[in-house]
Amino acid sequence: MHGKILCLGGRCASMSGLLVLLAILLFLPQGGVAKIPEPESIIYGMVGDMVETVTLKIDGEVITSYTTGSSTNPEAEGYYVLRVPMDALDPQEPGTARPGDVASLYVNEEVDPVGTVVVEEKGDIQTYHVNAQDTDGDGLPDALEEQTCTNPLDADTDDDGLPDGVEDSNRNGIVNWWETDPCNPDTDGDGIQDGTEMGITQGHPTYTNLGFFQPDMDPSTTTNPLSSDSDGDGIPDGVEDANHNGMVDDGESDPGDSDIFEIVSITQDWEGETYDVTISWETEAGESYDISLKDDLESSFEIVDSLLADDVVTSWTDDGSWAGGTHPNTVEQRYYKVTQGPVDTANTVGMYRVTCQEGMNLRGLPLVPMEGTLEGILGCQLTGADNERDADRVWTWNGTNYQMAWLVEGVGPPYDGTWYTGSAPTTITLGPDQGLWVHVREGHGATDVSILGELSLQPRVIPMAVGMNLVAPSYPVAMPLGDQAPDDGNLWESGATGADNERDADRVWSWTGTNYQIHWLVDGVDPAYDGLWFSGNNPSTLWIEPGEGYWIQIREGHEEFDWQCPPMP
């Protein structure tokens, strides 16, 4: 019905034309009712041939009326327009209405009303047809149906169990945003008929094709016919209700009850040095859950265990004892998800191992951390001491200067395993896409650090300010800095400013372990080179590696921008 022609009293017009027509009618003389200043509420509709006047009353008091044929405008024939005067004063002015008032409509001199309407807000326009011919009795006048997609001889044109006049509830010939489509049995396209979603168990015995219509087998539960995912859990209603019968059958999930659940934490036993990984997720007592994992992003998840939940949060520990299993401490990366029936956890969590050599290491978090404290992210994986001079340290950058923290060890509880800045517990936190220095003292040896967190399902967006930005995209995959390809680092496309010389171009600083390597953005030279990154006079071969940190230098006078990292493959 979108974009259809609306026909009033045998005269047809487009909706844009109808709005002009209605605007003209609003200024026509009103039958026997004094004009009251705007704003007003408008009620209009078709009228049958025998209707001479339409009168609106509230509690027996005449509020307004309209005499058909009183207009000299030929376009006004066949329908009426009532301007309902509104009043918010207290006491209320006689002869006025307020939003929510129930009003009765009368035709001619009849004693009984032909219908009731609820007065809407000032300036609102609503439709109510009066005594217009309606052969199939669906509430839509024949003249309207003849110019739209509905059938004036079929009260249920699309055979979904809902009368056409129920679907086009304001009876204006248009599918408004709150209405189902009387010409489409499945307005939201989820595979379930509109009537089924609304709890209809019986269609019209004459007009509904009962061989097509699917009655709702459980009308006590309904879904939204205007939303293909009524409960917002990311699973279409027609997938959850697989046989589309309105009932939650065995093996189906409830499309009216969100099935979204998440892994709420991932931890590793660093203090006990078992290095077992434990995940915890939201559960419903009595439900069964499957735990799946994989050791790289390219492979498929494998179910390694199942368990029955007995509380609202359930935990499972990966110690490598599952059939054919390996301990998480023996792999470089591992990812976990949980499944309940057909529903996966909304997030995937994992572990990624980063090696820190003796000396200064420019590092980052390849996964999105689920908490920001140094104790939660690094814990006691590095080597601590009872003084800052001998302890491993981390350095973070706040945009203008460094902040430093050191790992306490050898003092005793409750201090061992905590991080300090100077002589007080540190307030430093780490977030996604943030770079940091990890300082491993000489003699402590290379250290593998497990980073735990969520796998980013969305492209990373990293703000780039003028000056030096210490960043590390929270991706567990590598990407080239820039080769003009869709899967490159996307810095140039995001807004980095290049030049025909290094001195004026934005730059990336990478750390080799002993010194920096500088990469600058070429622009304004030649289409074959513009957008490429060079190191000195040669194209850069740098890849942005997971767990590595980088300095992004935005020159003074250049525009700030958000680095829109490409989506993870």
ABEGO torsion letter per residue (X at the ends): XBGBBBBBGGBBBBAAAAAAAAAAAAABBBBGBBBBBOBBBBBBEBBBAABABBBBBBGGBBABBBBBGABABAAABGBBBBBBBBBABOBBBBGBBBBGBBBBBBBEABABBAEBBBBBBBGBBBBBBBGBBBAAGAGBBAAAAAABABBAABABAAGAGBBAAAABAAGAGBBBAABBBAABABAAGAGBBAAAAAGBABBBAAABBAAABBBBABAABBBBAABABAAGAGBBAAAABAAGAGBBBBGBBBAABBABBBBABBBBBAAAGAGBBBBBBBBBBGBBBBBBBBABAABBBBBABBBBBABABBBBBBAGABBGBBBAAABABBBBBBBBEABBBABBBBBBBBBBBBEBBBBBBABBBABABAAAAAEAABBBBABAAABBBBBBBAGABBBBBBBBBGAEOAABGBBBBEABBBABBBBBGBBBBBBBBBGAEBBBBBBBEBBBABBBBBBBBBEBBBBBBBBABBBBABAGBAABAGAAAAGBBBBABAAABBBBBBBAGABBBBBBBBBGABAAABGBBBBEABBBABBBBBGBBBBBBBBBGBBBBBBBBBBBX
